[in-house]
Amino acid sequence: MTVIPSRTLGDVRREFCAAYAAQHSWRKVGKIYHLQPSMARLIALTSYQPGRKVAAILGVAPRTTAHLVVIVGEIPAGTQVIQASQCTRCQAYFISNHPRR
């Protein structure tokens, strides 16, 4: 059974800022929420999206991202990249290990 977190990251940011206004110390704020002081400050003052572990500690939904790679061209069979070279002798495709590929 999946539990849907009821808090949002915006709620957590407001809580952190309110706790900092009362405590005047990121170290104390981090201690309250079981985080490093730098992580508490980073979440409160920036648009940082915490990873799974920190999101679980705070009770917020973990970030969900997708990395799309747009490919313009044809990927040769048996390879995974557009830059695959073809052997002049056997006509097989290969990926060079040279740093300037």
N, CA, C and O atoms as a printed pandas DataFrame, in Angstrom:
     atom_number atom_name residue_name chain_id  residue_number  x_coord  y_coord  z_coord
0              1         N          MET        A               1    0.841   -1.175    0.000
1              2        CA          MET        A               1    0.000    0.000    0.000
2              3         C          MET        A               1    0.885    1.236    0.000
3              4         O          MET        A               1    1.793    1.351    0.823
4              5         N          THR        A               2    0.631    2.141   -0.899
5              6        CA          THR        A               2    1.421    3.359   -1.011
6              7         C          THR        A               2    0.749    4.470   -0.216
7              8         O          THR        A               2   -0.452    4.705   -0.345
8              9         N          VAL        A               3    1.541    5.147    0.604
9             10        CA          VAL        A               3    1.025    6.262    1.385
10            11         C          VAL        A               3    1.359    7.552    0.659
11            12         O          VAL        A               3    2.525    7.797    0.349
12            13         N          ILE        A               4    0.377    8.368    0.385
13            14        CA          ILE        A               4    0.597    9.640   -0.297
14            15         C          ILE        A               4    0.894   10.698    0.763
15            16         O          ILE        A               4    0.062   10.948    1.636
16            17         N          PRO        A               5    2.059   11.316    0.697
17            18        CA          PRO        A               5    2.407   12.344    1.681
18            19         C          PRO        A               5    1.434   13.515    1.622
19            20         O          PRO        A               5    1.018   13.940    0.544
20            21         N          SER        A               6    1.084   14.023    2.780
21            22        CA          SER        A               6    0.134   15.132    2.830
22            23         C          SER        A               6    0.831   16.489    2.810
23            24         O          SER        A               6    0.196   17.509    2.545
24            25         N          ARG        A               7    2.133   16.505    3.088
25            26        CA          ARG        A               7    2.878   17.763    3.085
26            27         C          ARG        A               7    3.509   17.997    1.727
27            28         O          ARG        A               7    3.888   17.059    1.025
28            29         N          THR        A               8    3.612   19.247    1.380
29            30        CA          THR        A               8    4.307   19.602    0.148
30            31         C          THR        A               8    5.656   20.201    0.510
31            32         O          THR        A               8    5.912   20.523    1.670
32            33         N          LEU        A               9    6.502   20.345   -0.474
33            34        CA          LEU        A               9    7.814   20.934   -0.245
34            35         C          LEU        A               9    7.675   22.403    0.155
35            36         O          LEU        A               9    8.480   22.914    0.933
36            37         N          GLY        A              10    6.667   23.074   -0.369
37            38        CA          GLY        A              10    6.406   24.462    0.024
38            39         C          GLY        A              10    6.065   24.575    1.501
39            40         O          GLY        A              10    6.497   25.510    2.176
40            41         N          ASP        A              11    5.278   23.608    2.005
41            42        CA          ASP        A              11    4.953   23.589    3.436
42            43         C          ASP        A              11    6.214   23.425    4.275
43            44         O          ASP        A              11    6.391   24.097    5.292
44            45         N          VAL        A              12    7.082   22.527    3.838
45            46        CA          VAL        A              12    8.333   22.279    4.568
46            47         C          VAL        A              12    9.209   23.526    4.550
47            48         O          VAL        A              12    9.813   23.874    5.564
48            49         N          ARG        A              13    9.280   24.201    3.402
49            50        CA          ARG        A              13   10.087   25.430    3.319
50            51         C          ARG        A              13    9.569   26.487    4.289
51            52         O          ARG        A              13   10.350   27.147    4.973
52            53         N          ARG        A              14    8.246   26.643    4.343
53            54        CA          ARG        A              14    7.670   27.622    5.279
54            55         C          ARG        A              14    7.960   27.236    6.730
55            56         O          ARG        A              14    8.256   28.099    7.556
56            57         N          GLU        A              15    7.876   25.939    7.040
57            58        CA          GLU        A              15    8.185   25.467    8.397
58            59         C          GLU        A              15    9.643   25.754    8.751
59            60         O          GLU        A              15    9.946   26.207    9.854
60            61         N          PHE        A              16   10.544   25.483    7.798
61            62        CA          PHE        A              16   11.963   25.736    8.042
62            63         C          PHE        A              16   12.217   27.218    8.295
63            64         O          PHE        A              16   12.942   27.572    9.224
64            65         N          CYS        A              17   11.631   28.078    7.483
65            66        CA          CYS        A              17   11.833   29.519    7.648
66            67         C          CYS        A              17   11.260   30.007    8.968
67            68         O          CYS        A              17   11.858   30.854    9.632
68            69         N          ALA        A              18   10.091   29.471    9.354
69            70        CA          ALA        A              18    9.490   29.857   10.634
70            71         C          ALA        A              18   10.354   29.375   11.799
71            72         O          ALA        A              18   10.545   30.095   12.779
72            73         N          ALA        A              19   10.877   28.148   11.685
73            74        CA          ALA        A              19   11.741   27.620   12.745
74            75         C          ALA        A              19   13.031   28.424   12.840
75            76         O          ALA        A              19   13.538   28.661   13.937
76            77         N          TYR        A              20   13.569   28.848   11.687
77            78        CA          TYR        A              20   14.785   29.656   11.707
78            79         C          TYR        A              20   14.519   31.031   12.320
79            80         O          TYR        A              20   15.362   31.568   13.038
80            81         N          ALA        A              21   13.340   31.600   12.034
81            82        CA          ALA        A              21   12.993   32.903   12.614
82            83         C          ALA        A              21   12.899   32.812   14.139
83            84         O          ALA        A              21   13.226   33.766   14.844
84            85         N          ALA        A              22   12.452   31.666   14.640
85            86        CA          ALA        A              22   12.337   31.483   16.086
86            87         C          ALA        A              22   13.665   31.094   16.725
87            88         O          ALA        A              22   13.981   31.563   17.818
88            89         N          GLN        A              23   14.452   30.241   16.057
89            90        CA          GLN        A              23   15.683   29.702   16.643
90            91         C          GLN        A              23   16.933   30.510   16.300
91            92         O          GLN        A              23   17.893   30.514   17.071
92            93         N          HIS        A              24   16.935   31.196   15.151
93            94        CA          HIS        A              24   18.095   31.958   14.665
94            95         C          HIS        A              24   19.327   31.079   14.481
95            96         O          HIS        A              24   20.457   31.531   14.665
96            97         N          SER        A              25   19.094   29.791   14.107
97            98        CA          SER        A              25   20.216   28.884   13.912
98            99         C          SER        A              25   19.784   27.749   12.989
99           100         O          SER        A              25   18.817   27.043   13.275
100          101         N          TRP        A              26   20.506   27.576   11.876
101          102        CA          TRP        A              26   20.204   26.462   10.984
102          103         C          TRP        A              26   20.583   25.146   11.640
103          104         O          TRP        A              26   19.990   24.110   11.338
104          105         N          ARG        A              27   21.557   25.174   12.526
105          106        CA          ARG        A              27   21.947   23.965   13.249
106          107         C          ARG        A              27   20.788   23.446   14.090
107          108         O          ARG        A              27   20.529   22.243   14.119
108          109         N          LYS        A              28   20.093   24.349   14.773
109          110        CA          LYS        A              28   18.943   23.940   15.591
110          111         C          LYS        A              28   17.774   23.486   14.724
111          112         O          LYS        A              28   17.061   22.549   15.083
112          113         N          VAL        A              29   17.578   24.142   13.592
113          114        CA          VAL        A              29   16.506   23.747   12.676
114          115         C          VAL        A              29   16.790   22.355   12.114
115          116         O          VAL        A              29   15.896   21.512   12.041
116          117         N          GLY        A              30   18.032   22.123   11.722
117          118        CA          GLY        A              30   18.408   20.812   11.215
118          119         C          GLY        A              30   18.234   19.719   12.255
119          120         O          GLY        A              30   17.824   18.605   11.930
120          121         N          LYS        A              31   18.545   20.037   13.503
121          122        CA          LYS        A              31   18.405   19.068   14.580
122          123         C          LYS        A              31   16.940   18.695   14.806
123          124         O          LYS        A              31   16.626   17.536   15.076
124          125         N          ILE        A              32   16.048   19.676   14.696
125          126        CA          ILE        A              32   14.612   19.424   14.865
126          127         C          ILE        A              32   14.116   18.441   13.812
127          128         O          ILE        A              32   13.334   17.540   14.114
128          129         N          TYR        A              33   14.573   18.619   12.576
129          130        CA          TYR        A              33   14.091   17.806   11.464
130          131         C          TYR        A              33   15.026   16.648   11.106
131          132         O          TYR        A              33   14.819   15.989   10.087
132          133         N          HIS        A              34   16.041   16.392   11.919
133          134        CA          HIS        A              34   16.990   15.297   11.715
134          135         C          HIS        A              34   17.728   15.416   10.379
135          136         O          HIS        A              34   17.887   14.435    9.653
136          137         N          LEU        A              35   18.170   16.626   10.073
137          138        CA          LEU        A              35   18.925   16.911    8.853
138          139         C          LEU        A              35   20.199   17.657    9.203
139          140         O          LEU        A              35   20.335   18.208   10.295
140          141         N          GLN        A              36   21.131   17.665    8.259
141          142        CA          GLN        A              36   22.316   18.495    8.405
142          143         C          GLN        A              36   21.875   19.959    8.305
143          144         O          GLN        A              36   20.946   20.263    7.556
144          145         N          PRO        A              37   22.510   20.862    9.032
145          146        CA          PRO        A              37   22.139   22.283    8.950
146          147         C          PRO        A              37   22.209   22.837    7.537
147          148         O          PRO        A              37   21.358   23.629    7.132
148          149         N          SER        A              38   23.216   22.425    6.791
149          150        CA          SER        A              38   23.354   22.924    5.426
150          151         C          SER        A              38   22.202   22.452    4.543
151          152         O          SER        A              38   21.759   23.192    3.664
152          153         N          MET        A              39   21.712   21.236    4.760
153          154        CA          MET        A              39   20.589   20.721    3.973
154          155         C          MET        A              39   19.304   21.464    4.319
155          156         O          MET        A              39   18.508   21.770    3.432
156          157         N          ALA        A              40   19.097   21.755    5.590
157          158        CA          ALA        A              40   17.914   22.508    6.002
158          159         C          ALA        A              40   17.920   23.898    5.370
159          160         O          ALA        A              40   16.889   24.362    4.883
160          161         N          ARG        A              41   19.065   24.558    5.374
161          162        CA          ARG        A              41   19.190   25.888    4.771
162          163         C          ARG        A              41   18.992   25.822    3.264
163          164         O          ARG        A              41   18.323   26.680    2.688
164          165         N          LEU        A              42   19.566   24.814    2.625
165          166        CA          LEU        A              42   19.452   24.655    1.186
166          167         C          LEU        A              42   17.993   24.475    0.764
167          168         O          LEU        A              42   17.542   25.082   -0.207
168          169         N          ILE        A              43   17.272   23.650    1.489
169          170        CA          ILE        A              43   15.856   23.419    1.170
170          171         C          ILE        A              43   15.034   24.672    1.411
171          172         O          ILE        A              43   14.162   25.005    0.610
172          173         N          ALA        A              44   15.306   25.372    2.513
173          174        CA          ALA        A              44   14.499   26.540    2.885
174          175         C          ALA        A              44   14.716   27.732    1.956
175          176         O          ALA        A              44   13.762   28.442    1.639
176          177         N          LEU        A              45   15.932   27.961    1.519
177          178        CA          LEU        A              45   16.249   29.212    0.826
178          179         C          LEU        A              45   16.405   29.091   -0.685
179          180         O          LEU        A              45   16.524   30.108   -1.368
180          181         N          THR        A              46   16.407   27.887   -1.217
181          182        CA          THR        A              46   16.571   27.720   -2.662
182          183         C          THR        A              46   15.443   26.852   -3.201
183          184         O          THR        A              46   14.564   26.417   -2.457
184          185         N          SER        A              47   15.479   26.613   -4.478
185          186        CA          SER        A              47   14.470   25.752   -5.104
186          187         C          SER        A              47   14.965   24.303   -5.178
187          188         O          SER        A              47   14.552   23.545   -6.055
188          189         N          TYR        A              48   15.837   23.932   -4.266
189          190        CA          TYR        A              48   16.415   22.584   -4.234
190          191         C          TYR        A              48   15.322   21.538   -4.030
191          192         O          TYR        A              48   14.453   21.697   -3.173
192          193         N          GLN        A              49   15.370   20.486   -4.811
193          194        CA          GLN        A              49   14.445   19.363   -4.675
194          195         C          GLN        A              49   15.192   18.223   -3.986
195          196         O          GLN        A              49   16.111   17.661   -4.582
196          197         N          PRO        A              50   14.836   17.862   -2.759
197          198        CA          PRO        A              50   15.570   16.814   -2.052
198          199         C          PRO        A              50   15.384   15.450   -2.696
199          200         O          PRO        A              50   14.383   15.192   -3.366
200          201         N          GLY        A              51   16.362   14.584   -2.482
201          202        CA          GLY        A              51   16.307   13.222   -3.001
202          203         C          GLY        A              51   15.354   12.359   -2.191
203          204         O          GLY        A              51   14.634   12.845   -1.318
204          205         N          ARG        A              52   15.366   11.061   -2.500
205          206        CA          ARG        A              52   14.421   10.136   -1.876
206          207         C          ARG        A              52   14.584   10.039   -0.373
207          208         O          ARG        A              52   13.592   10.050    0.356
208          209         N          LYS        A              53   15.824    9.942    0.108
209          210        CA          LYS        A              53   16.047    9.766    1.549
210          211         C          LYS        A              53   15.577   10.973    2.343
211          212         O          LYS        A              53   14.877   10.827    3.346
212          213         N          VAL        A              54   15.959   12.169    1.898
213          214        CA          VAL        A              54   15.573   13.391    2.607
214          215         C          VAL        A              54   14.065   13.606    2.486
215          216         O          VAL        A              54   13.426   14.035    3.446
216          217         N          ALA        A              55   13.492   13.314    1.319
217          218        CA          ALA        A              55   12.045   13.454    1.139
218          219         C          ALA        A              55   11.299   12.530    2.093
219          220         O          ALA        A              55   10.264   12.909    2.641
220          221         N          ALA        A              56   11.817   11.318    2.295
221          222        CA          ALA        A              56   11.185   10.384    3.228
222          223         C          ALA        A              56   11.264   10.900    4.664
223          224         O          ALA        A              56   10.306   10.766    5.426
224          225         N          ILE        A              57   12.399   11.485    5.035
225          226        CA          ILE        A              57   12.548   12.048    6.383
226          227         C          ILE        A              57   11.554   13.176    6.600
227          228         O          ILE        A              57   10.964   13.296    7.674
228          229         N          LEU        A              58   11.372   14.002    5.581
229          230        CA          LEU        A              58   10.483   15.159    5.698
230          231         C          LEU        A              58    9.017   14.817    5.461
231          232         O          LEU        A              58    8.138   15.617    5.780
232          233         N          GLY        A              59    8.745   13.650    4.911
233          234        CA          GLY        A              59    7.365   13.245    4.654
234          235         C          GLY        A              59    6.755   13.912    3.432
235          236         O          GLY        A              59    5.547   14.146    3.386
236          237         N          VAL        A              60    7.579   14.216    2.450
237          238        CA          VAL        A              60    7.080   14.808    1.205
238          239         C          VAL        A              60    7.288   13.810    0.071
239          240         O          VAL        A              60    8.070   12.868    0.196
240          241         N          ALA        A              61    6.592   14.025   -1.018
241          242        CA          ALA        A              61    6.744   13.146   -2.173
242          243         C          ALA        A              61    8.131   13.331   -2.776
243          244         O          ALA        A              61    8.600   14.463   -2.900
244          245         N          PRO        A              62    8.795   12.244   -3.151
245          246        CA          PRO        A              62   10.115   12.384   -3.770
246          247         C          PRO        A              62    9.988   13.026   -5.143
247          248         O          PRO        A              62    8.943   12.953   -5.790
248          249         N          ARG        A              63   11.074   13.655   -5.572
249          250        CA          ARG        A              63   11.048   14.299   -6.881
250          251         C          ARG        A              63   10.930   13.231   -7.965
251          252         O          ARG        A              63   11.464   12.128   -7.843
252          253         N          THR        A              64   10.243   13.581   -8.985
253          254        CA          THR        A              64   10.119   12.678  -10.120
254          255         C          THR        A              64   10.624   13.428  -11.345
255          256         O          THR        A              64   10.104   14.485  -11.702
256          257         N          THR        A              65   11.625   12.874  -11.968
257          258        CA          THR        A              65   12.193   13.512  -13.144
258          259         C          THR        A              65   12.370   12.482  -14.237
259          260         O          THR        A              65   12.538   11.291  -13.977
260          261         N          ALA        A              66   12.331   12.947  -15.421
261          262        CA          ALA        A              66   12.609   12.103  -16.570
262          263         C          ALA        A              66   13.636   12.822  -17.432
263          264         O          ALA        A              66   13.538   14.030  -17.652
264          265         N          HIS        A              67   14.604   12.085  -17.909
265          266        CA          HIS        A              67   15.623   12.653  -18.777
266          267         C          HIS        A              67   15.359   12.156  -20.191
267          268         O          HIS        A              67   15.495   10.968  -20.481
268          269         N          LEU        A              68   14.988   13.065  -21.051
269          270        CA          LEU        A              68   14.706   12.715  -22.433
270          271         C          LEU        A              68   15.910   13.020  -23.300
271          272         O          LEU        A              68   16.544   14.067  -23.169
272          273         N          VAL        A              69   16.212   12.095  -24.181
273          274        CA          VAL        A              69   17.298   12.283  -25.124
274          275         C          VAL        A              69   16.683   12.262  -26.517
275          276         O          VAL        A              69   16.140   11.249  -26.957
276          277         N          VAL        A              70   16.778   13.382  -27.195
277          278        CA          VAL        A              70   16.229   13.485  -28.535
278          279         C          VAL        A              70   17.295   13.042  -29.529
279          280         O          VAL        A              70   18.418   13.547  -29.518
280          281         N          ILE        A              71   16.939   12.116  -30.365
281          282        CA          ILE        A              71   17.884   11.569  -31.327
282          283         C          ILE        A              71   17.430   11.957  -32.728
283          284         O          ILE        A              71   16.312   11.658  -33.146
284          285         N          VAL        A              72   18.316   12.621  -33.431
285          286        CA          VAL        A              72   18.055   12.971  -34.820
286          287         C          VAL        A              72   19.029   12.162  -35.652
287          288         O          VAL        A              72   20.219   12.474  -35.708
288          289         N          GLY        A              73   18.539   11.150  -36.281
289          290        CA          GLY        A              73   19.397   10.273  -37.064
290          291         C          GLY        A              73   19.060    8.829  -36.784
291          292         O          GLY        A              73   18.146    8.526  -36.017
292          293         N          GLU        A              74   19.789    7.962  -37.400
293          294        CA          GLU        A              74   19.539    6.536  -37.267
294          295         C          GLU        A              74   20.632    5.901  -36.432
295          296         O          GLU        A              74   21.817    6.164  -36.634
296          297         N          ILE        A              75   20.226    5.067  -35.496
297          298        CA          ILE        A              75   21.194    4.340  -34.683
298          299         C          ILE        A              75   21.421    2.994  -35.352
299          300         O          ILE        A              75   20.473    2.236  -35.552
300          301         N          PRO        A              76   22.666    2.688  -35.700
301          302        CA          PRO        A              76   22.940    1.415  -36.371
302          303         C          PRO        A              76   22.580    0.218  -35.488
303          304         O          PRO        A              76   22.678    0.291  -34.263
304          305         N          ALA        A              77   22.172   -0.864  -36.108
305          306        CA          ALA        A              77   21.827   -2.083  -35.373
306          307         C          ALA        A              77   23.042   -2.581  -34.587
307          308         O          ALA        A              77   24.162   -2.587  -35.098
308          309         N          GLY        A              78   22.809   -2.996  -33.347
309          310        CA          GLY        A              78   23.888   -3.522  -32.521
310          311         C          GLY        A              78   24.656   -2.449  -31.759
311          312         O          GLY        A              78   25.610   -2.766  -31.048
312          313         N          THR        A              79   24.262   -1.193  -31.893
313          314        CA          THR        A              79   24.931   -0.110  -31.166
314          315         C          THR        A              79   23.898    0.674  -30.376
315          316         O          THR        A              79   22.697    0.436  -30.501
316          317         N          GLN        A              80   24.370    1.609  -29.563
317          318        CA          GLN        A              80   23.472    2.419  -28.752
318          319         C          GLN        A              80   23.687    3.910  -28.967
319          320         O          GLN        A              80   23.075    4.729  -28.282
320          321         N          VAL        A              81   24.539    4.266  -29.900
321          322        CA          VAL        A              81   24.832    5.674  -30.137
322          323         C          VAL        A              81   24.827    5.987  -31.626
323          324         O          VAL        A              81   25.021    5.102  -32.460
324          325         N          ILE        A              82   24.605    7.240  -31.946
325          326        CA          ILE        A              82   24.628    7.674  -33.342
326          327         C          ILE        A              82   26.049    7.680  -33.877
327          328         O          ILE        A              82   26.264    7.433  -35.064
328          329         N          GLN        A              83   27.033    7.963  -33.007
329          330        CA          GLN        A              83   28.411    8.132  -33.449
330          331         C          GLN        A              83   29.135    6.814  -33.708
331          332         O          GLN        A              83   30.361    6.814  -33.820
332          333         N          ALA        A              84   28.432    5.705  -33.806
333          334        CA          ALA        A              84   29.102    4.430  -34.041
334          335         C          ALA        A              84   29.803    4.467  -35.400
335          336         O          ALA        A              84   29.264    4.976  -36.383
336          337         N          SER        A              85   31.008    3.917  -35.429
337          338        CA          SER        A              85   31.782    3.853  -36.675
338          339         C          SER        A              85   31.617    2.469  -37.287
339          340         O          SER        A              85   31.235    1.516  -36.607
340          341         N          GLN        A              86   31.904    2.374  -38.557
341          342        CA          GLN        A              86   31.777    1.094  -39.249
342          343         C          GLN        A              86   33.151    0.632  -39.712
343          344         O          GLN        A              86   33.915    1.391  -40.307
344          345         N          CYS        A              87   33.440   -0.613  -39.429
345          346        CA          CYS        A              87   34.718   -1.204  -39.824
346          347         C          CYS        A              87   34.758   -1.336  -41.345
347          348         O          CYS        A              87   33.785   -1.760  -41.969
348          349         N          THR        A              88   35.892   -0.969  -41.928
349          350        CA          THR        A              88   36.019   -1.040  -43.389
350          351         C          THR        A              88   36.219   -2.472  -43.874
351          352         O          THR        A              88   35.922   -2.783  -45.028
352          353         N          ARG        A              89   36.727   -3.355  -42.994
353          354        CA          ARG        A              89   36.966   -4.735  -43.404
354          355         C          ARG        A              89   35.726   -5.624  -43.265
355          356         O          ARG        A              89   35.338   -6.315  -44.207
356          357         N          CYS        A              90   35.104   -5.596  -42.066
357          358        CA          CYS        A              90   33.992   -6.522  -41.813
358          359         C          CYS        A              90   32.619   -5.849  -41.830
359          360         O          CYS        A              90   31.600   -6.528  -41.708
360          361         N          GLN        A              91   32.582   -4.518  -41.980
361          362        CA          GLN        A              91   31.343   -3.736  -42.035
362          363         C          GLN        A              91   30.549   -3.746  -40.721
363          364         O          GLN        A              91   29.390   -3.331  -40.712
364          365         N          ALA        A              92   31.142   -4.208  -39.613
365          366        CA          ALA        A              92   30.475   -4.211  -38.313
366          367         C          ALA        A              92   30.609   -2.833  -37.671
367          368         O          ALA        A              92   31.613   -2.146  -37.855
368          369         N          TYR        A              93   29.596   -2.445  -36.924
369          370        CA          TYR        A              93   29.631   -1.166  -36.228
370          371         C          TYR        A              93   30.353   -1.323  -34.895
371          372         O          TYR        A              93   30.266   -2.371  -34.256
372          373         N          PHE        A              94   31.063   -0.283  -34.479
373          374        CA          PHE        A              94   31.746   -0.287  -33.184
374          375         C          PHE        A              94   31.768    1.127  -32.632
375          376         O          PHE        A              94   31.575    2.103  -33.357
376          377         N          ILE        A              95   32.008    1.212  -31.328
377          378        CA          ILE        A              95   32.106    2.497  -30.656
378          379         C          ILE        A              95   33.544    2.678  -30.225
379          380         O          ILE        A              95   34.080    1.856  -29.481
380          381         N          SER        A              96   34.170    3.739  -30.682
381          382        CA          SER        A              96   35.578    3.992  -30.387
382          383         C          SER        A              96   35.774    4.317  -28.922
383          384         O          SER        A              96   34.921    4.953  -28.301
384          385         N          ASN        A              97   36.906    3.880  -28.363
385          386        CA          ASN        A              97   37.278    4.219  -26.989
386          387         C          ASN        A              97   38.158    5.467  -26.925
387          388         O          ASN        A              97   38.568    5.877  -25.839
388          389         N          HIS        A              98   38.443    6.059  -28.051
389          390        CA          HIS        A              98   39.304    7.232  -28.095
390          391         C          HIS        A              98   38.618    8.405  -27.395
391          392         O          HIS        A              98   37.417    8.604  -27.579
392          393         N          PRO        A              99   39.354    9.188  -26.595
393          394        CA          PRO        A              99   38.743   10.306  -25.866
394          395         C          PRO        A              99   38.114   11.376  -26.761
395          396         O          PRO        A              99   37.197   12.075  -26.330
396          397         N          ARG        A             100   38.587   11.511  -27.984
397          398        CA          ARG        A             100   38.044   12.540  -28.891
398          399         C          ARG        A             100   36.991   11.979  -29.839
399          400         O          ARG        A             100   36.800   12.513  -30.932
400          401         N          ARG        A             101   36.316   10.930  -29.446
401          402        CA          ARG        A             101   35.318   10.357  -30.344
402          403         C          ARG        A             101   34.191   11.292  -30.454
403          404         O          ARG        A             101   33.226   11.014  -31.164
